Amino acid sequence: MIITMVAFTAPLIAQSDSITEVHFIYDDAGNRIEREITYYVVQYKSSTSTEIEEEITSEKGLTVYPNPANHTIFVSLNQEVMEENDRKITIYDNLGKLVSQVLAPQETNQIDVSSLVNGTYILRLTYGNKHKEWIIIKT
């Protein structure tokens, strides 16, 4: 009696271009006697390309740097964000706990991250009723 097992490996990042299917074949004693790998190429089509282009152009000039950072992170705001009166920058740890919150009054804002433990954080810029998020690394 020969047993066949199938394993699928999906990409970790959404909208990747391949999926892998692995077939293992075992003999009666449970020894693997054959392996077959099949690669599938997946193509994604979007009818909303204009929406994506608009989003990219609206974020022009909106940057967070340097990343990774040791002591200070700078957040540069674009015209769309500067037009809003209520602007704030919050930093959350990887468990979602708020670790820092500051107002963003200037076009380029400086945030001291020297007291944070080395690791990964989420920086959220909130302006008006909108927000943008970045993953930042403190080294």
SEMIKOL-521727 format. One record per residue (C-alpha): x, y, z. Coordinates in steps of 0.5 Angstrom, whole numbers, padded with zeros to 4 digits, always signed. Example, Ala and Ser with C-alpha at 12.3 -4.5 7.8 and 13.67 -1.06 7.14 Angstrom:
BEGIN
+0025-0009+0016;+0027-0002+0014;
***
This chain:
BEGIN
+0000+0000+0000;+0003+0007-0002;+0000+0013+0002;+0001+0020-0001;+0001+0026+0003;+0000+0033+0000;+0002+0040+0003;+0001+0047+0001;+0006+0053+0002;+0002+0059+0001;+0007+0066+0001;+0007+0070+0007;+0006+0076+0003;-0001+0078+0000;-0001+0078-0007;+0006+0074-0008;+0007+0071-0015;+0007+0064-0013;+0004+0058-0009;+0008+0051-0008;+0005+0045-0008;+0009+0039-0005;+0007+0031-0006;+0010+0026-0001;+0009+0019-0003;+0011+0014+0003;+0011+0006+0003;+0008+0001+0007;+0013+0002+0013;+0013+0009+0013;+0019+0011+0009;+0018+0017+0004;+0020+0014-0003;+0018+0020-0007;+0017+0028-0007;+0014+0032-0012;+0014+0040-0012;+0009+0043-0017;+0010+0051-0017;+0004+0055-0019;+0005+0062-0022;-0001+0067-0020;-0003+0073-0023;-0007+0079-0020;-0011+0084-0024;-0014+0090-0021;-0019+0095-0024;-0017+0100-0019;-0010+0102-0021;-0012+0109-0021;-0014+0109-0014;-0007+0106-0012;-0004+0111-0016;-0008+0117-0013;-0006+0114-0006;+0001+0114-0008;+0001+0121-0010;-0002+0123-0004;+0003+0120+0000;+0009+0124-0003;+0013+0128+0002;+0010+0124+0007;+0016+0120+0010;+0019+0117+0017;+0027+0117+0017;+0032+0114+0019;+0029+0107+0020;+0032+0103+0023;+0034+0108+0028;+0038+0109+0035;+0036+0115+0038;+0032+0120+0034;+0026+0119+0028;+0024+0125+0024;+0017+0125+0021;+0016+0130+0015;+0009+0132+0013;+0006+0133+0006;+0001+0139+0005;-0005+0135+0006;-0003+0133+0013;-0001+0140+0014;-0008+0143+0012;-0011+0139+0018;-0011+0142+0025;-0011+0136+0029;-0004+0132+0028;-0001+0127+0033;+0004+0122+0032;+0004+0116+0037;+0008+0110+0037;+0006+0103+0040;+0010+0097+0041;+0009+0090+0038;+0003+0088+0043;-0001+0095+0042;+0001+0098+0048;+0002+0106+0047;+0009+0108+0049;+0010+0115+0046;+0005+0120+0044;+0007+0127+0041;+0004+0133+0037;+0006+0134+0030;+0006+0142+0030;+0012+0142+0024;+0013+0140+0017;+0019+0136+0020;+0018+0133+0027;+0023+0130+0031;+0021+0124+0036;+0026+0121+0041;+0026+0114+0041;+0033+0113+0045;+0029+0111+0052;+0025+0105+0048;+0028+0098+0048;+0031+0095+0042;+0025+0092+0037;+0020+0093+0033;+0014+0099+0034;+0008+0102+0030;+0009+0109+0029;+0002+0112+0027;+0001+0119+0024;-0006+0121+0026;-0009+0128+0022;-0016+0130+0022;-0020+0123+0021;-0015+0120+0017;-0008+0116+0019;-0002+0113+0016;+0002+0107+0020;+0009+0105+0019;+0013+0100+0022;+0020+0102+0025;+0025+0099+0028;+0029+0101+0034;+0036+0099+0035;
***
